[in-house]
Amino acid sequence: MSNDASLFLDLARKYPTSFDLRDRARRLMPRFAFEYMDGGAGPVDFGIRRNWSALDNVELAPRYGKVARPPTCEASIFGRDYSAPVGVAPIGGPGTAFPGAETYLAKASQKMRTPYVLGLLSGIDVEEAAKLAPDVLWFQLYRLARNNHQIGLDLTRRAAAAGVHVLVLTIDTPIRTVRPRETKSGILNPFKITMGLRLDAMSSPRWTASLLRHGMPRFSSLRPYMKPGATFEETTEFVRREQGGAFTWDEIALYRDVWKGPLVLKGVLHPADARRAIDMGVDGLMVSNHGGRQIEALPASIDMLPAIAKEVAGRATILFDSGVRSGVDVARAIALGADAAFAGKSFLWSLGALGEIGPEHYIRLLTEDLRATMGQLGCTNVSELRNVDRRHAGLWERDKLQG
Ligand SMILES: Cc1cc2nc3c(=O)[nH]c(=O)nc-3n(C[C@H](O)[C@H](O)[C@H](O)COP(=O)(O)O)c2cc1C
C-alpha cells in the first residue's frame, strides 16, 4: 500500500465522520476561529440545526435484487467531468479555520478532481488559485457596486483570463448579520486585532505556526484595488466600504454580458427567483441558505429544493448547499433534484482538525459515503439517484408558493 493510501486509511479509522473532525477542530483551534466558522445567525444556531434535521428527515427507499455492480460517483457539471458531485462552497476568510486554507482546499480539489469555489475574500488571489487548481476552479463574487461595478467586472475579466470555469454570484446577503457566537468570542465589527484575540491564537501552537508560514490573510484578489501595503485593518475597512447589499436583476444582467462561461446564482431559495434567473440566461442556481449564517427564519434549503427543481425542469444546473455533512446528505440532495452538493463548514472542520491534509481526507469521506449510499439504494450511477423513492416531510410545495 502506498504511503498516501495508508495515511488516508488511518484517518478514515480515526475520523470517520465530519462530526469527528468537528470535535477535534473545537479542541485544537483558537476559540474565536472555531466560533467564526461554526456559528450561525440567531441565539442558538437554530437555522443550522434546521438544515441538519431537514436533511435527516429525508428518507430514501432502497431497491434490492439487482446485479451488484460497484457504483461510480463520476459526475459531469457544466460539461466538465468530476470524480464526484461534491465540492467546496465559497468561504470568506477560510484561513481563520487554518491559515493557508485556500491553498490546501485548492490542492486537494485539484488532486481529487472535485470543484473548488474560491471565495472572493480569500488569502490567495484568483490567479494563484488557478495555478493550484487549473481543472476544477470556480470563483465567487459578492456585490462590489461602487463606480458601476468597476472592481467586480474587472475581477470577472481576471477570472476568465485565469481560466476559471464557473462564476458564482452570491445574492443572499442583502444585509449584514450579527452572529452572536462570533461576537462573544471577541471578533469585533469593524475588525480589530485585540490582545484577547492574540492570546486566544497563541493557545493553539499548530494554528499559530501555520499563520507564521502563510502570513496574515489579505483578501488577495482585491489587493490591486487597495493602496499598496494596506494593513489588515485597512483591508477589512476597504471590504466594508466596497462590498455590500445583494445583486439586483439589472446588475446580474451586467455580469451575464461580461462573463461568457457558466454563470451561477448562489442563495436562490424561491422558485420564482429561479425562473427569473433562467429567463435572463443564468446557467445554474445554488439552492442555499448560506449555511444558516444569514437569518434563522430562512427555510432549510433541502426543503425548498424540490419546488425549485420542479420550476427549473431541467433548464438549468441545480447545485445545493447548507447542512451537508456526509455522502448520505449528498445523495439526498441529488435525489431531490440537485446535480451536485457543496459543503462549507464541514470542510472548515476538516482543516481545523487536520490542517493541510484535512480537505483531501474529507473529499474521500464524502465520496466513499456517497458510493456506499448508492450501493445500498441499488443505484449504479449518480443520475439513478433521481429515481429513488423518497419521503420528505418538510417539503415546501411549489403550488403553495407565490409567483
Ligand atoms: C466561515 C464561512 C464563511 C463563508 N463565506 C462565504 C462567502 O464569502 N461567500 C459565500 O457565497 N458564501 C459564504 N459562506 C457560505 C457557504 O458558501 C455555504 O453556503 C455554506 O457554508 C453551506 O452550508 P454548510 O456550512 O452547512 O455546509 C460561508 C460559510 C462559512 C461557514
The ligand as an SDF file (V2000), in Angstrom:
LIG
                    3D

 31 33  0  0  0  0  0  0  0  0999 V2000
  -16.9890   30.7070    7.6460 C   0  0  0  0  0  0  0  0  0  0  0  0
  -17.8870   30.7960    6.4330 C   0  0  0  0  0  0  0  0  0  0  0  0
  -17.6840   31.8050    5.5230 C   0  0  0  0  0  0  0  0  0  0  0  0
  -18.4920   31.8990    4.3820 C   0  0  0  0  0  0  0  0  0  0  0  0
  -18.2250   32.8660    3.4540 N   0  0  0  0  0  0  0  0  0  0  0  0
  -18.9270   32.8850    2.3090 C   0  0  0  0  0  0  0  0  0  0  0  0
  -18.5780   33.7830    1.2690 C   0  0  0  0  0  0  0  0  0  0  0  0
  -17.6170   34.5460    1.3790 O   0  0  0  0  0  0  0  0  0  0  0  0
  -19.3390   33.7690    0.1520 N   0  0  0  0  0  0  0  0  0  0  0  0
  -20.4110   32.9310    0.0000 C   0  0  0  0  0  0  0  0  0  0  0  0
  -21.0740   32.9590   -1.0480 O   0  0  0  0  0  0  0  0  0  0  0  0
  -20.7550   32.0660    0.9590 N   0  0  0  0  0  0  0  0  0  0  0  0
  -20.0230   32.0110    2.0950 C   0  0  0  0  0  0  0  0  0  0  0  0
  -20.3460   31.0950    3.0600 N   0  0  0  0  0  0  0  0  0  0  0  0
  -21.4810   30.1800    2.8490 C   0  0  0  0  0  0  0  0  0  0  0  0
  -21.0380   28.9180    2.1270 C   0  0  0  0  0  0  0  0  0  0  0  0
  -20.6800   29.1700    0.8020 O   0  0  0  0  0  0  0  0  0  0  0  0
  -22.1340   27.8800    2.0890 C   0  0  0  0  0  0  0  0  0  0  0  0
  -23.2940   28.4490    1.5280 O   0  0  0  0  0  0  0  0  0  0  0  0
  -22.4870   27.3060    3.4600 C   0  0  0  0  0  0  0  0  0  0  0  0
  -21.3510   27.1690    4.2720 O   0  0  0  0  0  0  0  0  0  0  0  0
  -23.1450   25.9490    3.2760 C   0  0  0  0  0  0  0  0  0  0  0  0
  -23.6170   25.4290    4.4610 O   0  0  0  0  0  0  0  0  0  0  0  0
  -22.7870   24.4290    5.4050 P   0  0  0  0  0  0  0  0  0  0  0  0
  -21.7780   25.2780    6.0930 O   0  0  0  0  0  0  0  0  0  0  0  0
  -23.8010   23.8890    6.3060 O   0  0  0  0  0  0  0  0  0  0  0  0
  -22.1420   23.4090    4.5050 O   0  0  0  0  0  0  0  0  0  0  0  0
  -19.5350   30.9780    4.1980 C   0  0  0  0  0  0  0  0  0  0  0  0
  -19.7370   29.9490    5.1260 C   0  0  0  0  0  0  0  0  0  0  0  0
  -18.9130   29.8530    6.2280 C   0  0  0  0  0  0  0  0  0  0  0  0
  -19.1410   28.7280    7.1780 C   0  0  0  0  0  0  0  0  0  0  0  0
  1  2  1  0
  2  3  1  0
  2 30  2  0
  3  4  2  0
  4  5  1  0
  4 28  1  0
  5  6  2  0
  6  7  1  0
  6 13  1  0
  7  8  2  0
  7  9  1  0
  9 10  1  0
 10 11  2  0
 10 12  1  0
 12 13  2  0
 13 14  1  0
 14 15  1  0
 14 28  1  0
 15 16  1  0
 16 17  1  0
 16 18  1  0
 18 19  1  0
 18 20  1  0
 20 21  1  0
 20 22  1  0
 22 23  1  0
 23 24  1  0
 24 25  2  0
 24 26  1  0
 24 27  1  0
 28 29  2  0
 29 30  1  0
 30 31  1  0
M  END
$$$$
